[in-house]
Structure formats: structure tokens, C-alpha cells
């Protein structure tokens, strides 16, 4: 680390380093998103960035769909989908609510919770479906939960 003559020099250096780290992170994120593989497994779905709605709609949604995520227009009411969400891997599309239902485990209690489709630009948590699965798979709670029974 370089030596500094005063506090202002140090703060300017820290700010430069932070900007450089953010730029490197952006470059890596862009490289990942510009080279997404075709999704054959939910582990291939990248972490979704927190970005402006316009950028989400114009860049990230099309990239997800191009890689194999299912757009809302292709979902069937009452059908079940394998995908990625922070709390579930299988969701049931409920068209009348414009949401997915999924099994959630919290404090060892199992119940149905809801989330939006990735095209809906929710800043909180969305489901990225990649293929249709059976109702039986949805009801196998241990296969559906994300591995942490206290994921509250």
C-alpha cells in the first residue's frame, strides 16, 4: 500500500480502489451474461443482478430467455416448473395471480409461499423456470426445499 501525506490522499486512493473493484465486477458480470450457456441444469442460472428496470427488460430478461429460461407467455396455468428461486427449485404457475406457488420451509414448518416470474422485475426475489415437471415432483418437499430447513 502506498504512503500518503494526508487524509485526503488516502481517501482519494480508497475511492479509486473501490471504483476499480466495481468496474472489475461489472466486467466479469457482463462477460458472464454475454456468454450464458444453454440451461440444462438450474445450477447454470446465474445470480440475478439488481439493476434498473429498463436494463433488466432490455438486456437481462432476453439473455435469460435466450439461455433457456421460460418466458411467461409459454407457461401453462396450474403446471409445475423446475427453476431457480432463493427458496425453491420447483414452482406451480398460477396465472390468475400472475405468480408461482412453491413449498417453503421455515422453522421446520412447511407451507405454500408465492413469488413473481423473472420478467416481472421484482427487486426482491423471482423464479426463473427452465422446464416443466410433474406435480409429484412439486409435492416432494425434501426435493423442493433449498437445503436449509431454517431458511427464514
N, C-alpha and C positions, 0 to 999 in steps of 0.2 A: 504494500500500500504506500502510495506516495506521501511525502511530508507536506504539511500545509502551514502557511504563515498565519492564517487566521480562520475564524469560524466560517466566514462567507465562502472561502475557497473550499473548505471541507464540505459545506452544504451543496455547493455547486457540483463538486465531484460526486457526491452521493446521488444527486439528481441525475447527472449524466449516466451513472451506472444503472439506475432504475429504468431510465428511458431505454438504454441499450438492452437490458433484460426483457423489457416489454416488447421491443422490436424483434428480438430473437424468438420470443414466444409466439408472436404473430406470424413470423416467417415459418416456423415449424408447423403451426396450426394451418396456415394456408397450404403448405406443401402436403400435409395430411389430407385436407379436404379436396385438394385438386387431384389427388391420386387415390381416392377411395376405391377399395376392391369391391367387386360384386358381393353382396352379403349372402353368405351361405350359413353363417352362424351369428347368433346375437352378440358374440364377443367381438365381432368385427365392427359393430356400430360404435363410432367414436363418441367421446364426451361432447355433449352439445354446448356450444358457447353461448354466453349471454351477450347478445348483440342487439342493435336497433332493429325494429320490426321490418323496415324497408330492406335491410341487408339480409335478414332472416328469410323474407319472402322471395327475394331476387336471387340469392346465392345458396344458402344452406338447405332450404327445402328442395329445390331442384337437384342438388347434389345427393341428398338422401334418396330421393326417388330414382335418380339415375343409378344409384348403387343397389337398388332393390327394395327400398322401403315402400310400403304400400300407401298410395295416396288415399285420401278419404273417399273419393269418387269410386274406388274399387272395393271398398269394404261393404260387407253384407250384414244387414241388421240381424242381431242375435247370433252371429258367428263368432268363433274364437280365433285369436291370433297370437302367434309367438312373436315376441318383440322385446324391446328394452325399455324399462322404466326403472326409476331408482328403487322401487319396492316390489316389482313384479316382473315376471317374464312371460306371462300369458294373460291376455285380457279379452273380455267379451265386448264387442261393439254394440252399443245401444243407440241407434240412430235418433230416436225421439229425444234423447238427452244430449246428443252430439258428444258422447263421452264413452270411454272404456270403463268397464267394471272389472275389478281384479280382487283376488283374495289378498288380504293384508293381515299380517301377524304383528300384534303389538302387545307387549307384556303378556305373552303366551295366550292371548285371545285372538281368534281368527274371525274376520268379518269382511264383508264386501266394501271396498272403497272405490273411488272414481278418479279419473284423470282425463286430460284432453289428448287429442291426436296432435302430433308434432306440427301439422300445418296451422294449428290454431294459435301459434305464437304465445304460449303461456310462459311467463318468465319463471314460473315455479317448477313445474315438473310435467313432462309429457311422455306419451307412449309412442315408440317407433316400431310399428308392426312390420314383419318381413315375410310371414307366411301364415296361412290358415292352419289351424289344428283342431282336434276334436274336443267336444265338451268334456269327455272323460279326462283328457289331459288338464283342462282347466280345473276340474274338481280334485285333482291330486295335489292337495295343498302343499305337501312337502316338496313336490317338484316345482311348484309355482313360487314359493316364497324365495326371497333373495339370500337365504342362508343365515340370517340373524333373527332369532325369534324375539329379540327386544330392539327392533329397529325403529322404534318410535318416532 
